[in-house]
Amino acid sequence: MYLTNSGGQISLSRIFDGNPVATIVIDSEHRVIHWNRACAVMTGVPASEMIGSRDQWRAFYPDPRPILADLIVDGAVESKVDTFYHGKFHRSELIEGAYEAEDFFPAFGDHGCWLFFTAAPICDDQGRVIGAIETLQNVTERHRAEEALRASEERYRELSRTDALTGLLNTRTLWEHLLHEIARAKRYGRPLSLMVLDCDDFKAINDRFGHLEGDRVLIELAALIRACERGSDSAYRYGGEEFVILLPETAATSAMQLAERVRARFAGIRLPLADAEAISATISIGVAEWRPGEDEQTLIRRADEAVYAAKHRGKNCVVLAE
Ligand SMILES: Nc1nc2c(ncn2[C@@H]2O[C@H](COP(=O)(O)OP(=O)(O)OP(=O)(O)O)[C@@H](O)[C@H]2O)c(=O)[nH]1
């Protein structure tokens, strides 16, 4: 078949060969009849090794198996395409009987390669499939950019949910979780407790040792809280030197025990300073168990009031909310 122009004729195989998109054509016997230059460059396999053979798989896979064009020649039975390209293919919206797929080829290039490939049937005048044409494009760069974007979105999502200094969840997340946990406690009639922890005399710590050392105390307290929380608990930085631990499935007695453990362990910590001095600090804790019908603001307010009560009792203690 020829195209004609003022300069003469161009054969179809020259057109294929000049196509910058890697292209393979096979006949009804699965024999390769075209393997263009772009395909040779992409796969590293010259056309001379492929034309007339049924070895097209060799350019892509370690073991013999059909490529997409082979499945098209075999009638493009969807279940068969699915066997080889599960979750990675869909029907072409442009050409009937054609498929598009995207897959990772670990042996391509230095670190593997993502290819987007399409295969369509070639039919005779009666509509019988007499071969298939497959095109392949390297979409690795696009994939890497998408992965980087996903990772950065995930990082931003994480940052928007956490407190930068301590790495604990932030107040916004606390309100979300609290609403959810109250709804759950209500629906299933389960206990739910919460504690508010407030660093004692923190202004004096800042004044005496400096703001950076104050930050160290907060970081240390956050680490201790994280070490003490159980699987279903979650911890939040609630304000400057205030923290919250949310305790699903926990009644007041257990919450008080946990609070007492955190208080005692924190009081025992000595943060060494350069001049052989050490910082020690204490916390006051208010514990509140959710009451049926109570909303999140009221629950937190009761725990806050218990913290004030603890401060009035001399600090470094735990008080159960009224
Ligand atoms: N280093 C540091 N200090 C903070 C941070 N956030 C808040 N603060 C300080 O925490 C101190 C809290 O002081 P107050 O609310 O007066 O409470 P307190 O000194 O702990 O006194 P009591 O609550 O009665 O024990 C303030 O001086 C704030 O500036 C922070 O992220 N880092």
The ligand as an SDF file (V2000), in Angstrom:
LIG
                    3D

 32 34  0  0  0  0  0  0  0  0999 V2000
    8.0550   27.2270   75.3980 N   0  0  0  0  0  0  0  0  0  0  0  0
    6.7880   27.3450   75.0590 C   0  0  0  0  0  0  0  0  0  0  0  0
    5.9250   28.0130   75.8650 N   0  0  0  0  0  0  0  0  0  0  0  0
    4.6270   28.0920   75.5140 C   0  0  0  0  0  0  0  0  0  0  0  0
    4.1440   27.5230   74.3470 C   0  0  0  0  0  0  0  0  0  0  0  0
    2.8050   27.7580   74.2810 N   0  0  0  0  0  0  0  0  0  0  0  0
    2.4910   28.4680   75.3740 C   0  0  0  0  0  0  0  0  0  0  0  0
    3.5780   28.6600   76.1480 N   0  0  0  0  0  0  0  0  0  0  0  0
    3.6830   29.3850   77.4030 C   0  0  0  0  0  0  0  0  0  0  0  0
    3.0270   28.6650   78.4330 O   0  0  0  0  0  0  0  0  0  0  0  0
    2.7950   29.5610   79.5000 C   0  0  0  0  0  0  0  0  0  0  0  0
    1.5020   29.2270   80.1440 C   0  0  0  0  0  0  0  0  0  0  0  0
    1.3980   30.0410   81.2670 O   0  0  0  0  0  0  0  0  0  0  0  0
    0.1160   30.1690   82.1930 P   0  0  0  0  0  0  0  0  0  0  0  0
   -1.1330   29.9950   81.3580 O   0  0  0  0  0  0  0  0  0  0  0  0
    0.2480   31.4180   82.9560 O   0  0  0  0  0  0  0  0  0  0  0  0
    0.1640   28.9210   83.1010 O   0  0  0  0  0  0  0  0  0  0  0  0
    1.2890   28.3200   84.0510 P   0  0  0  0  0  0  0  0  0  0  0  0
    2.4730   29.1980   84.1720 O   0  0  0  0  0  0  0  0  0  0  0  0
    1.5680   26.9520   83.5200 O   0  0  0  0  0  0  0  0  0  0  0  0
    0.5720   28.2460   85.4090 O   0  0  0  0  0  0  0  0  0  0  0  0
   -0.4450   27.1430   85.9390 P   0  0  0  0  0  0  0  0  0  0  0  0
   -1.3140   26.7520   84.7610 O   0  0  0  0  0  0  0  0  0  0  0  0
   -1.2170   27.8170   87.0270 O   0  0  0  0  0  0  0  0  0  0  0  0
    0.3480   25.9970   86.4300 O   0  0  0  0  0  0  0  0  0  0  0  0
    2.8010   30.9700   78.8810 C   0  0  0  0  0  0  0  0  0  0  0  0
    3.9230   31.6590   79.3820 O   0  0  0  0  0  0  0  0  0  0  0  0
    2.9760   30.7280   77.4020 C   0  0  0  0  0  0  0  0  0  0  0  0
    3.7850   31.7000   76.7820 O   0  0  0  0  0  0  0  0  0  0  0  0
    5.0770   26.8250   73.5080 C   0  0  0  0  0  0  0  0  0  0  0  0
    4.7520   26.2860   72.4510 O   0  0  0  0  0  0  0  0  0  0  0  0
    6.3690   26.7540   73.9030 N   0  0  0  0  0  0  0  0  0  0  0  0
  1  2  1  0
  2  3  2  0
  2 32  1  0
  3  4  1  0
  4  5  2  0
  4  8  1  0
  5  6  1  0
  5 30  1  0
  6  7  2  0
  7  8  1  0
  8  9  1  0
  9 10  1  0
  9 28  1  0
 10 11  1  0
 11 12  1  0
 11 26  1  0
 12 13  1  0
 13 14  1  0
 14 15  2  0
 14 16  1  0
 14 17  1  0
 17 18  1  0
 18 19  2  0
 18 20  1  0
 18 21  1  0
 21 22  1  0
 22 23  2  0
 22 24  1  0
 22 25  1  0
 26 27  1  0
 26 28  1  0
 28 29  1  0
 30 31  2  0
 30 32  1  0
M  END
$$$$
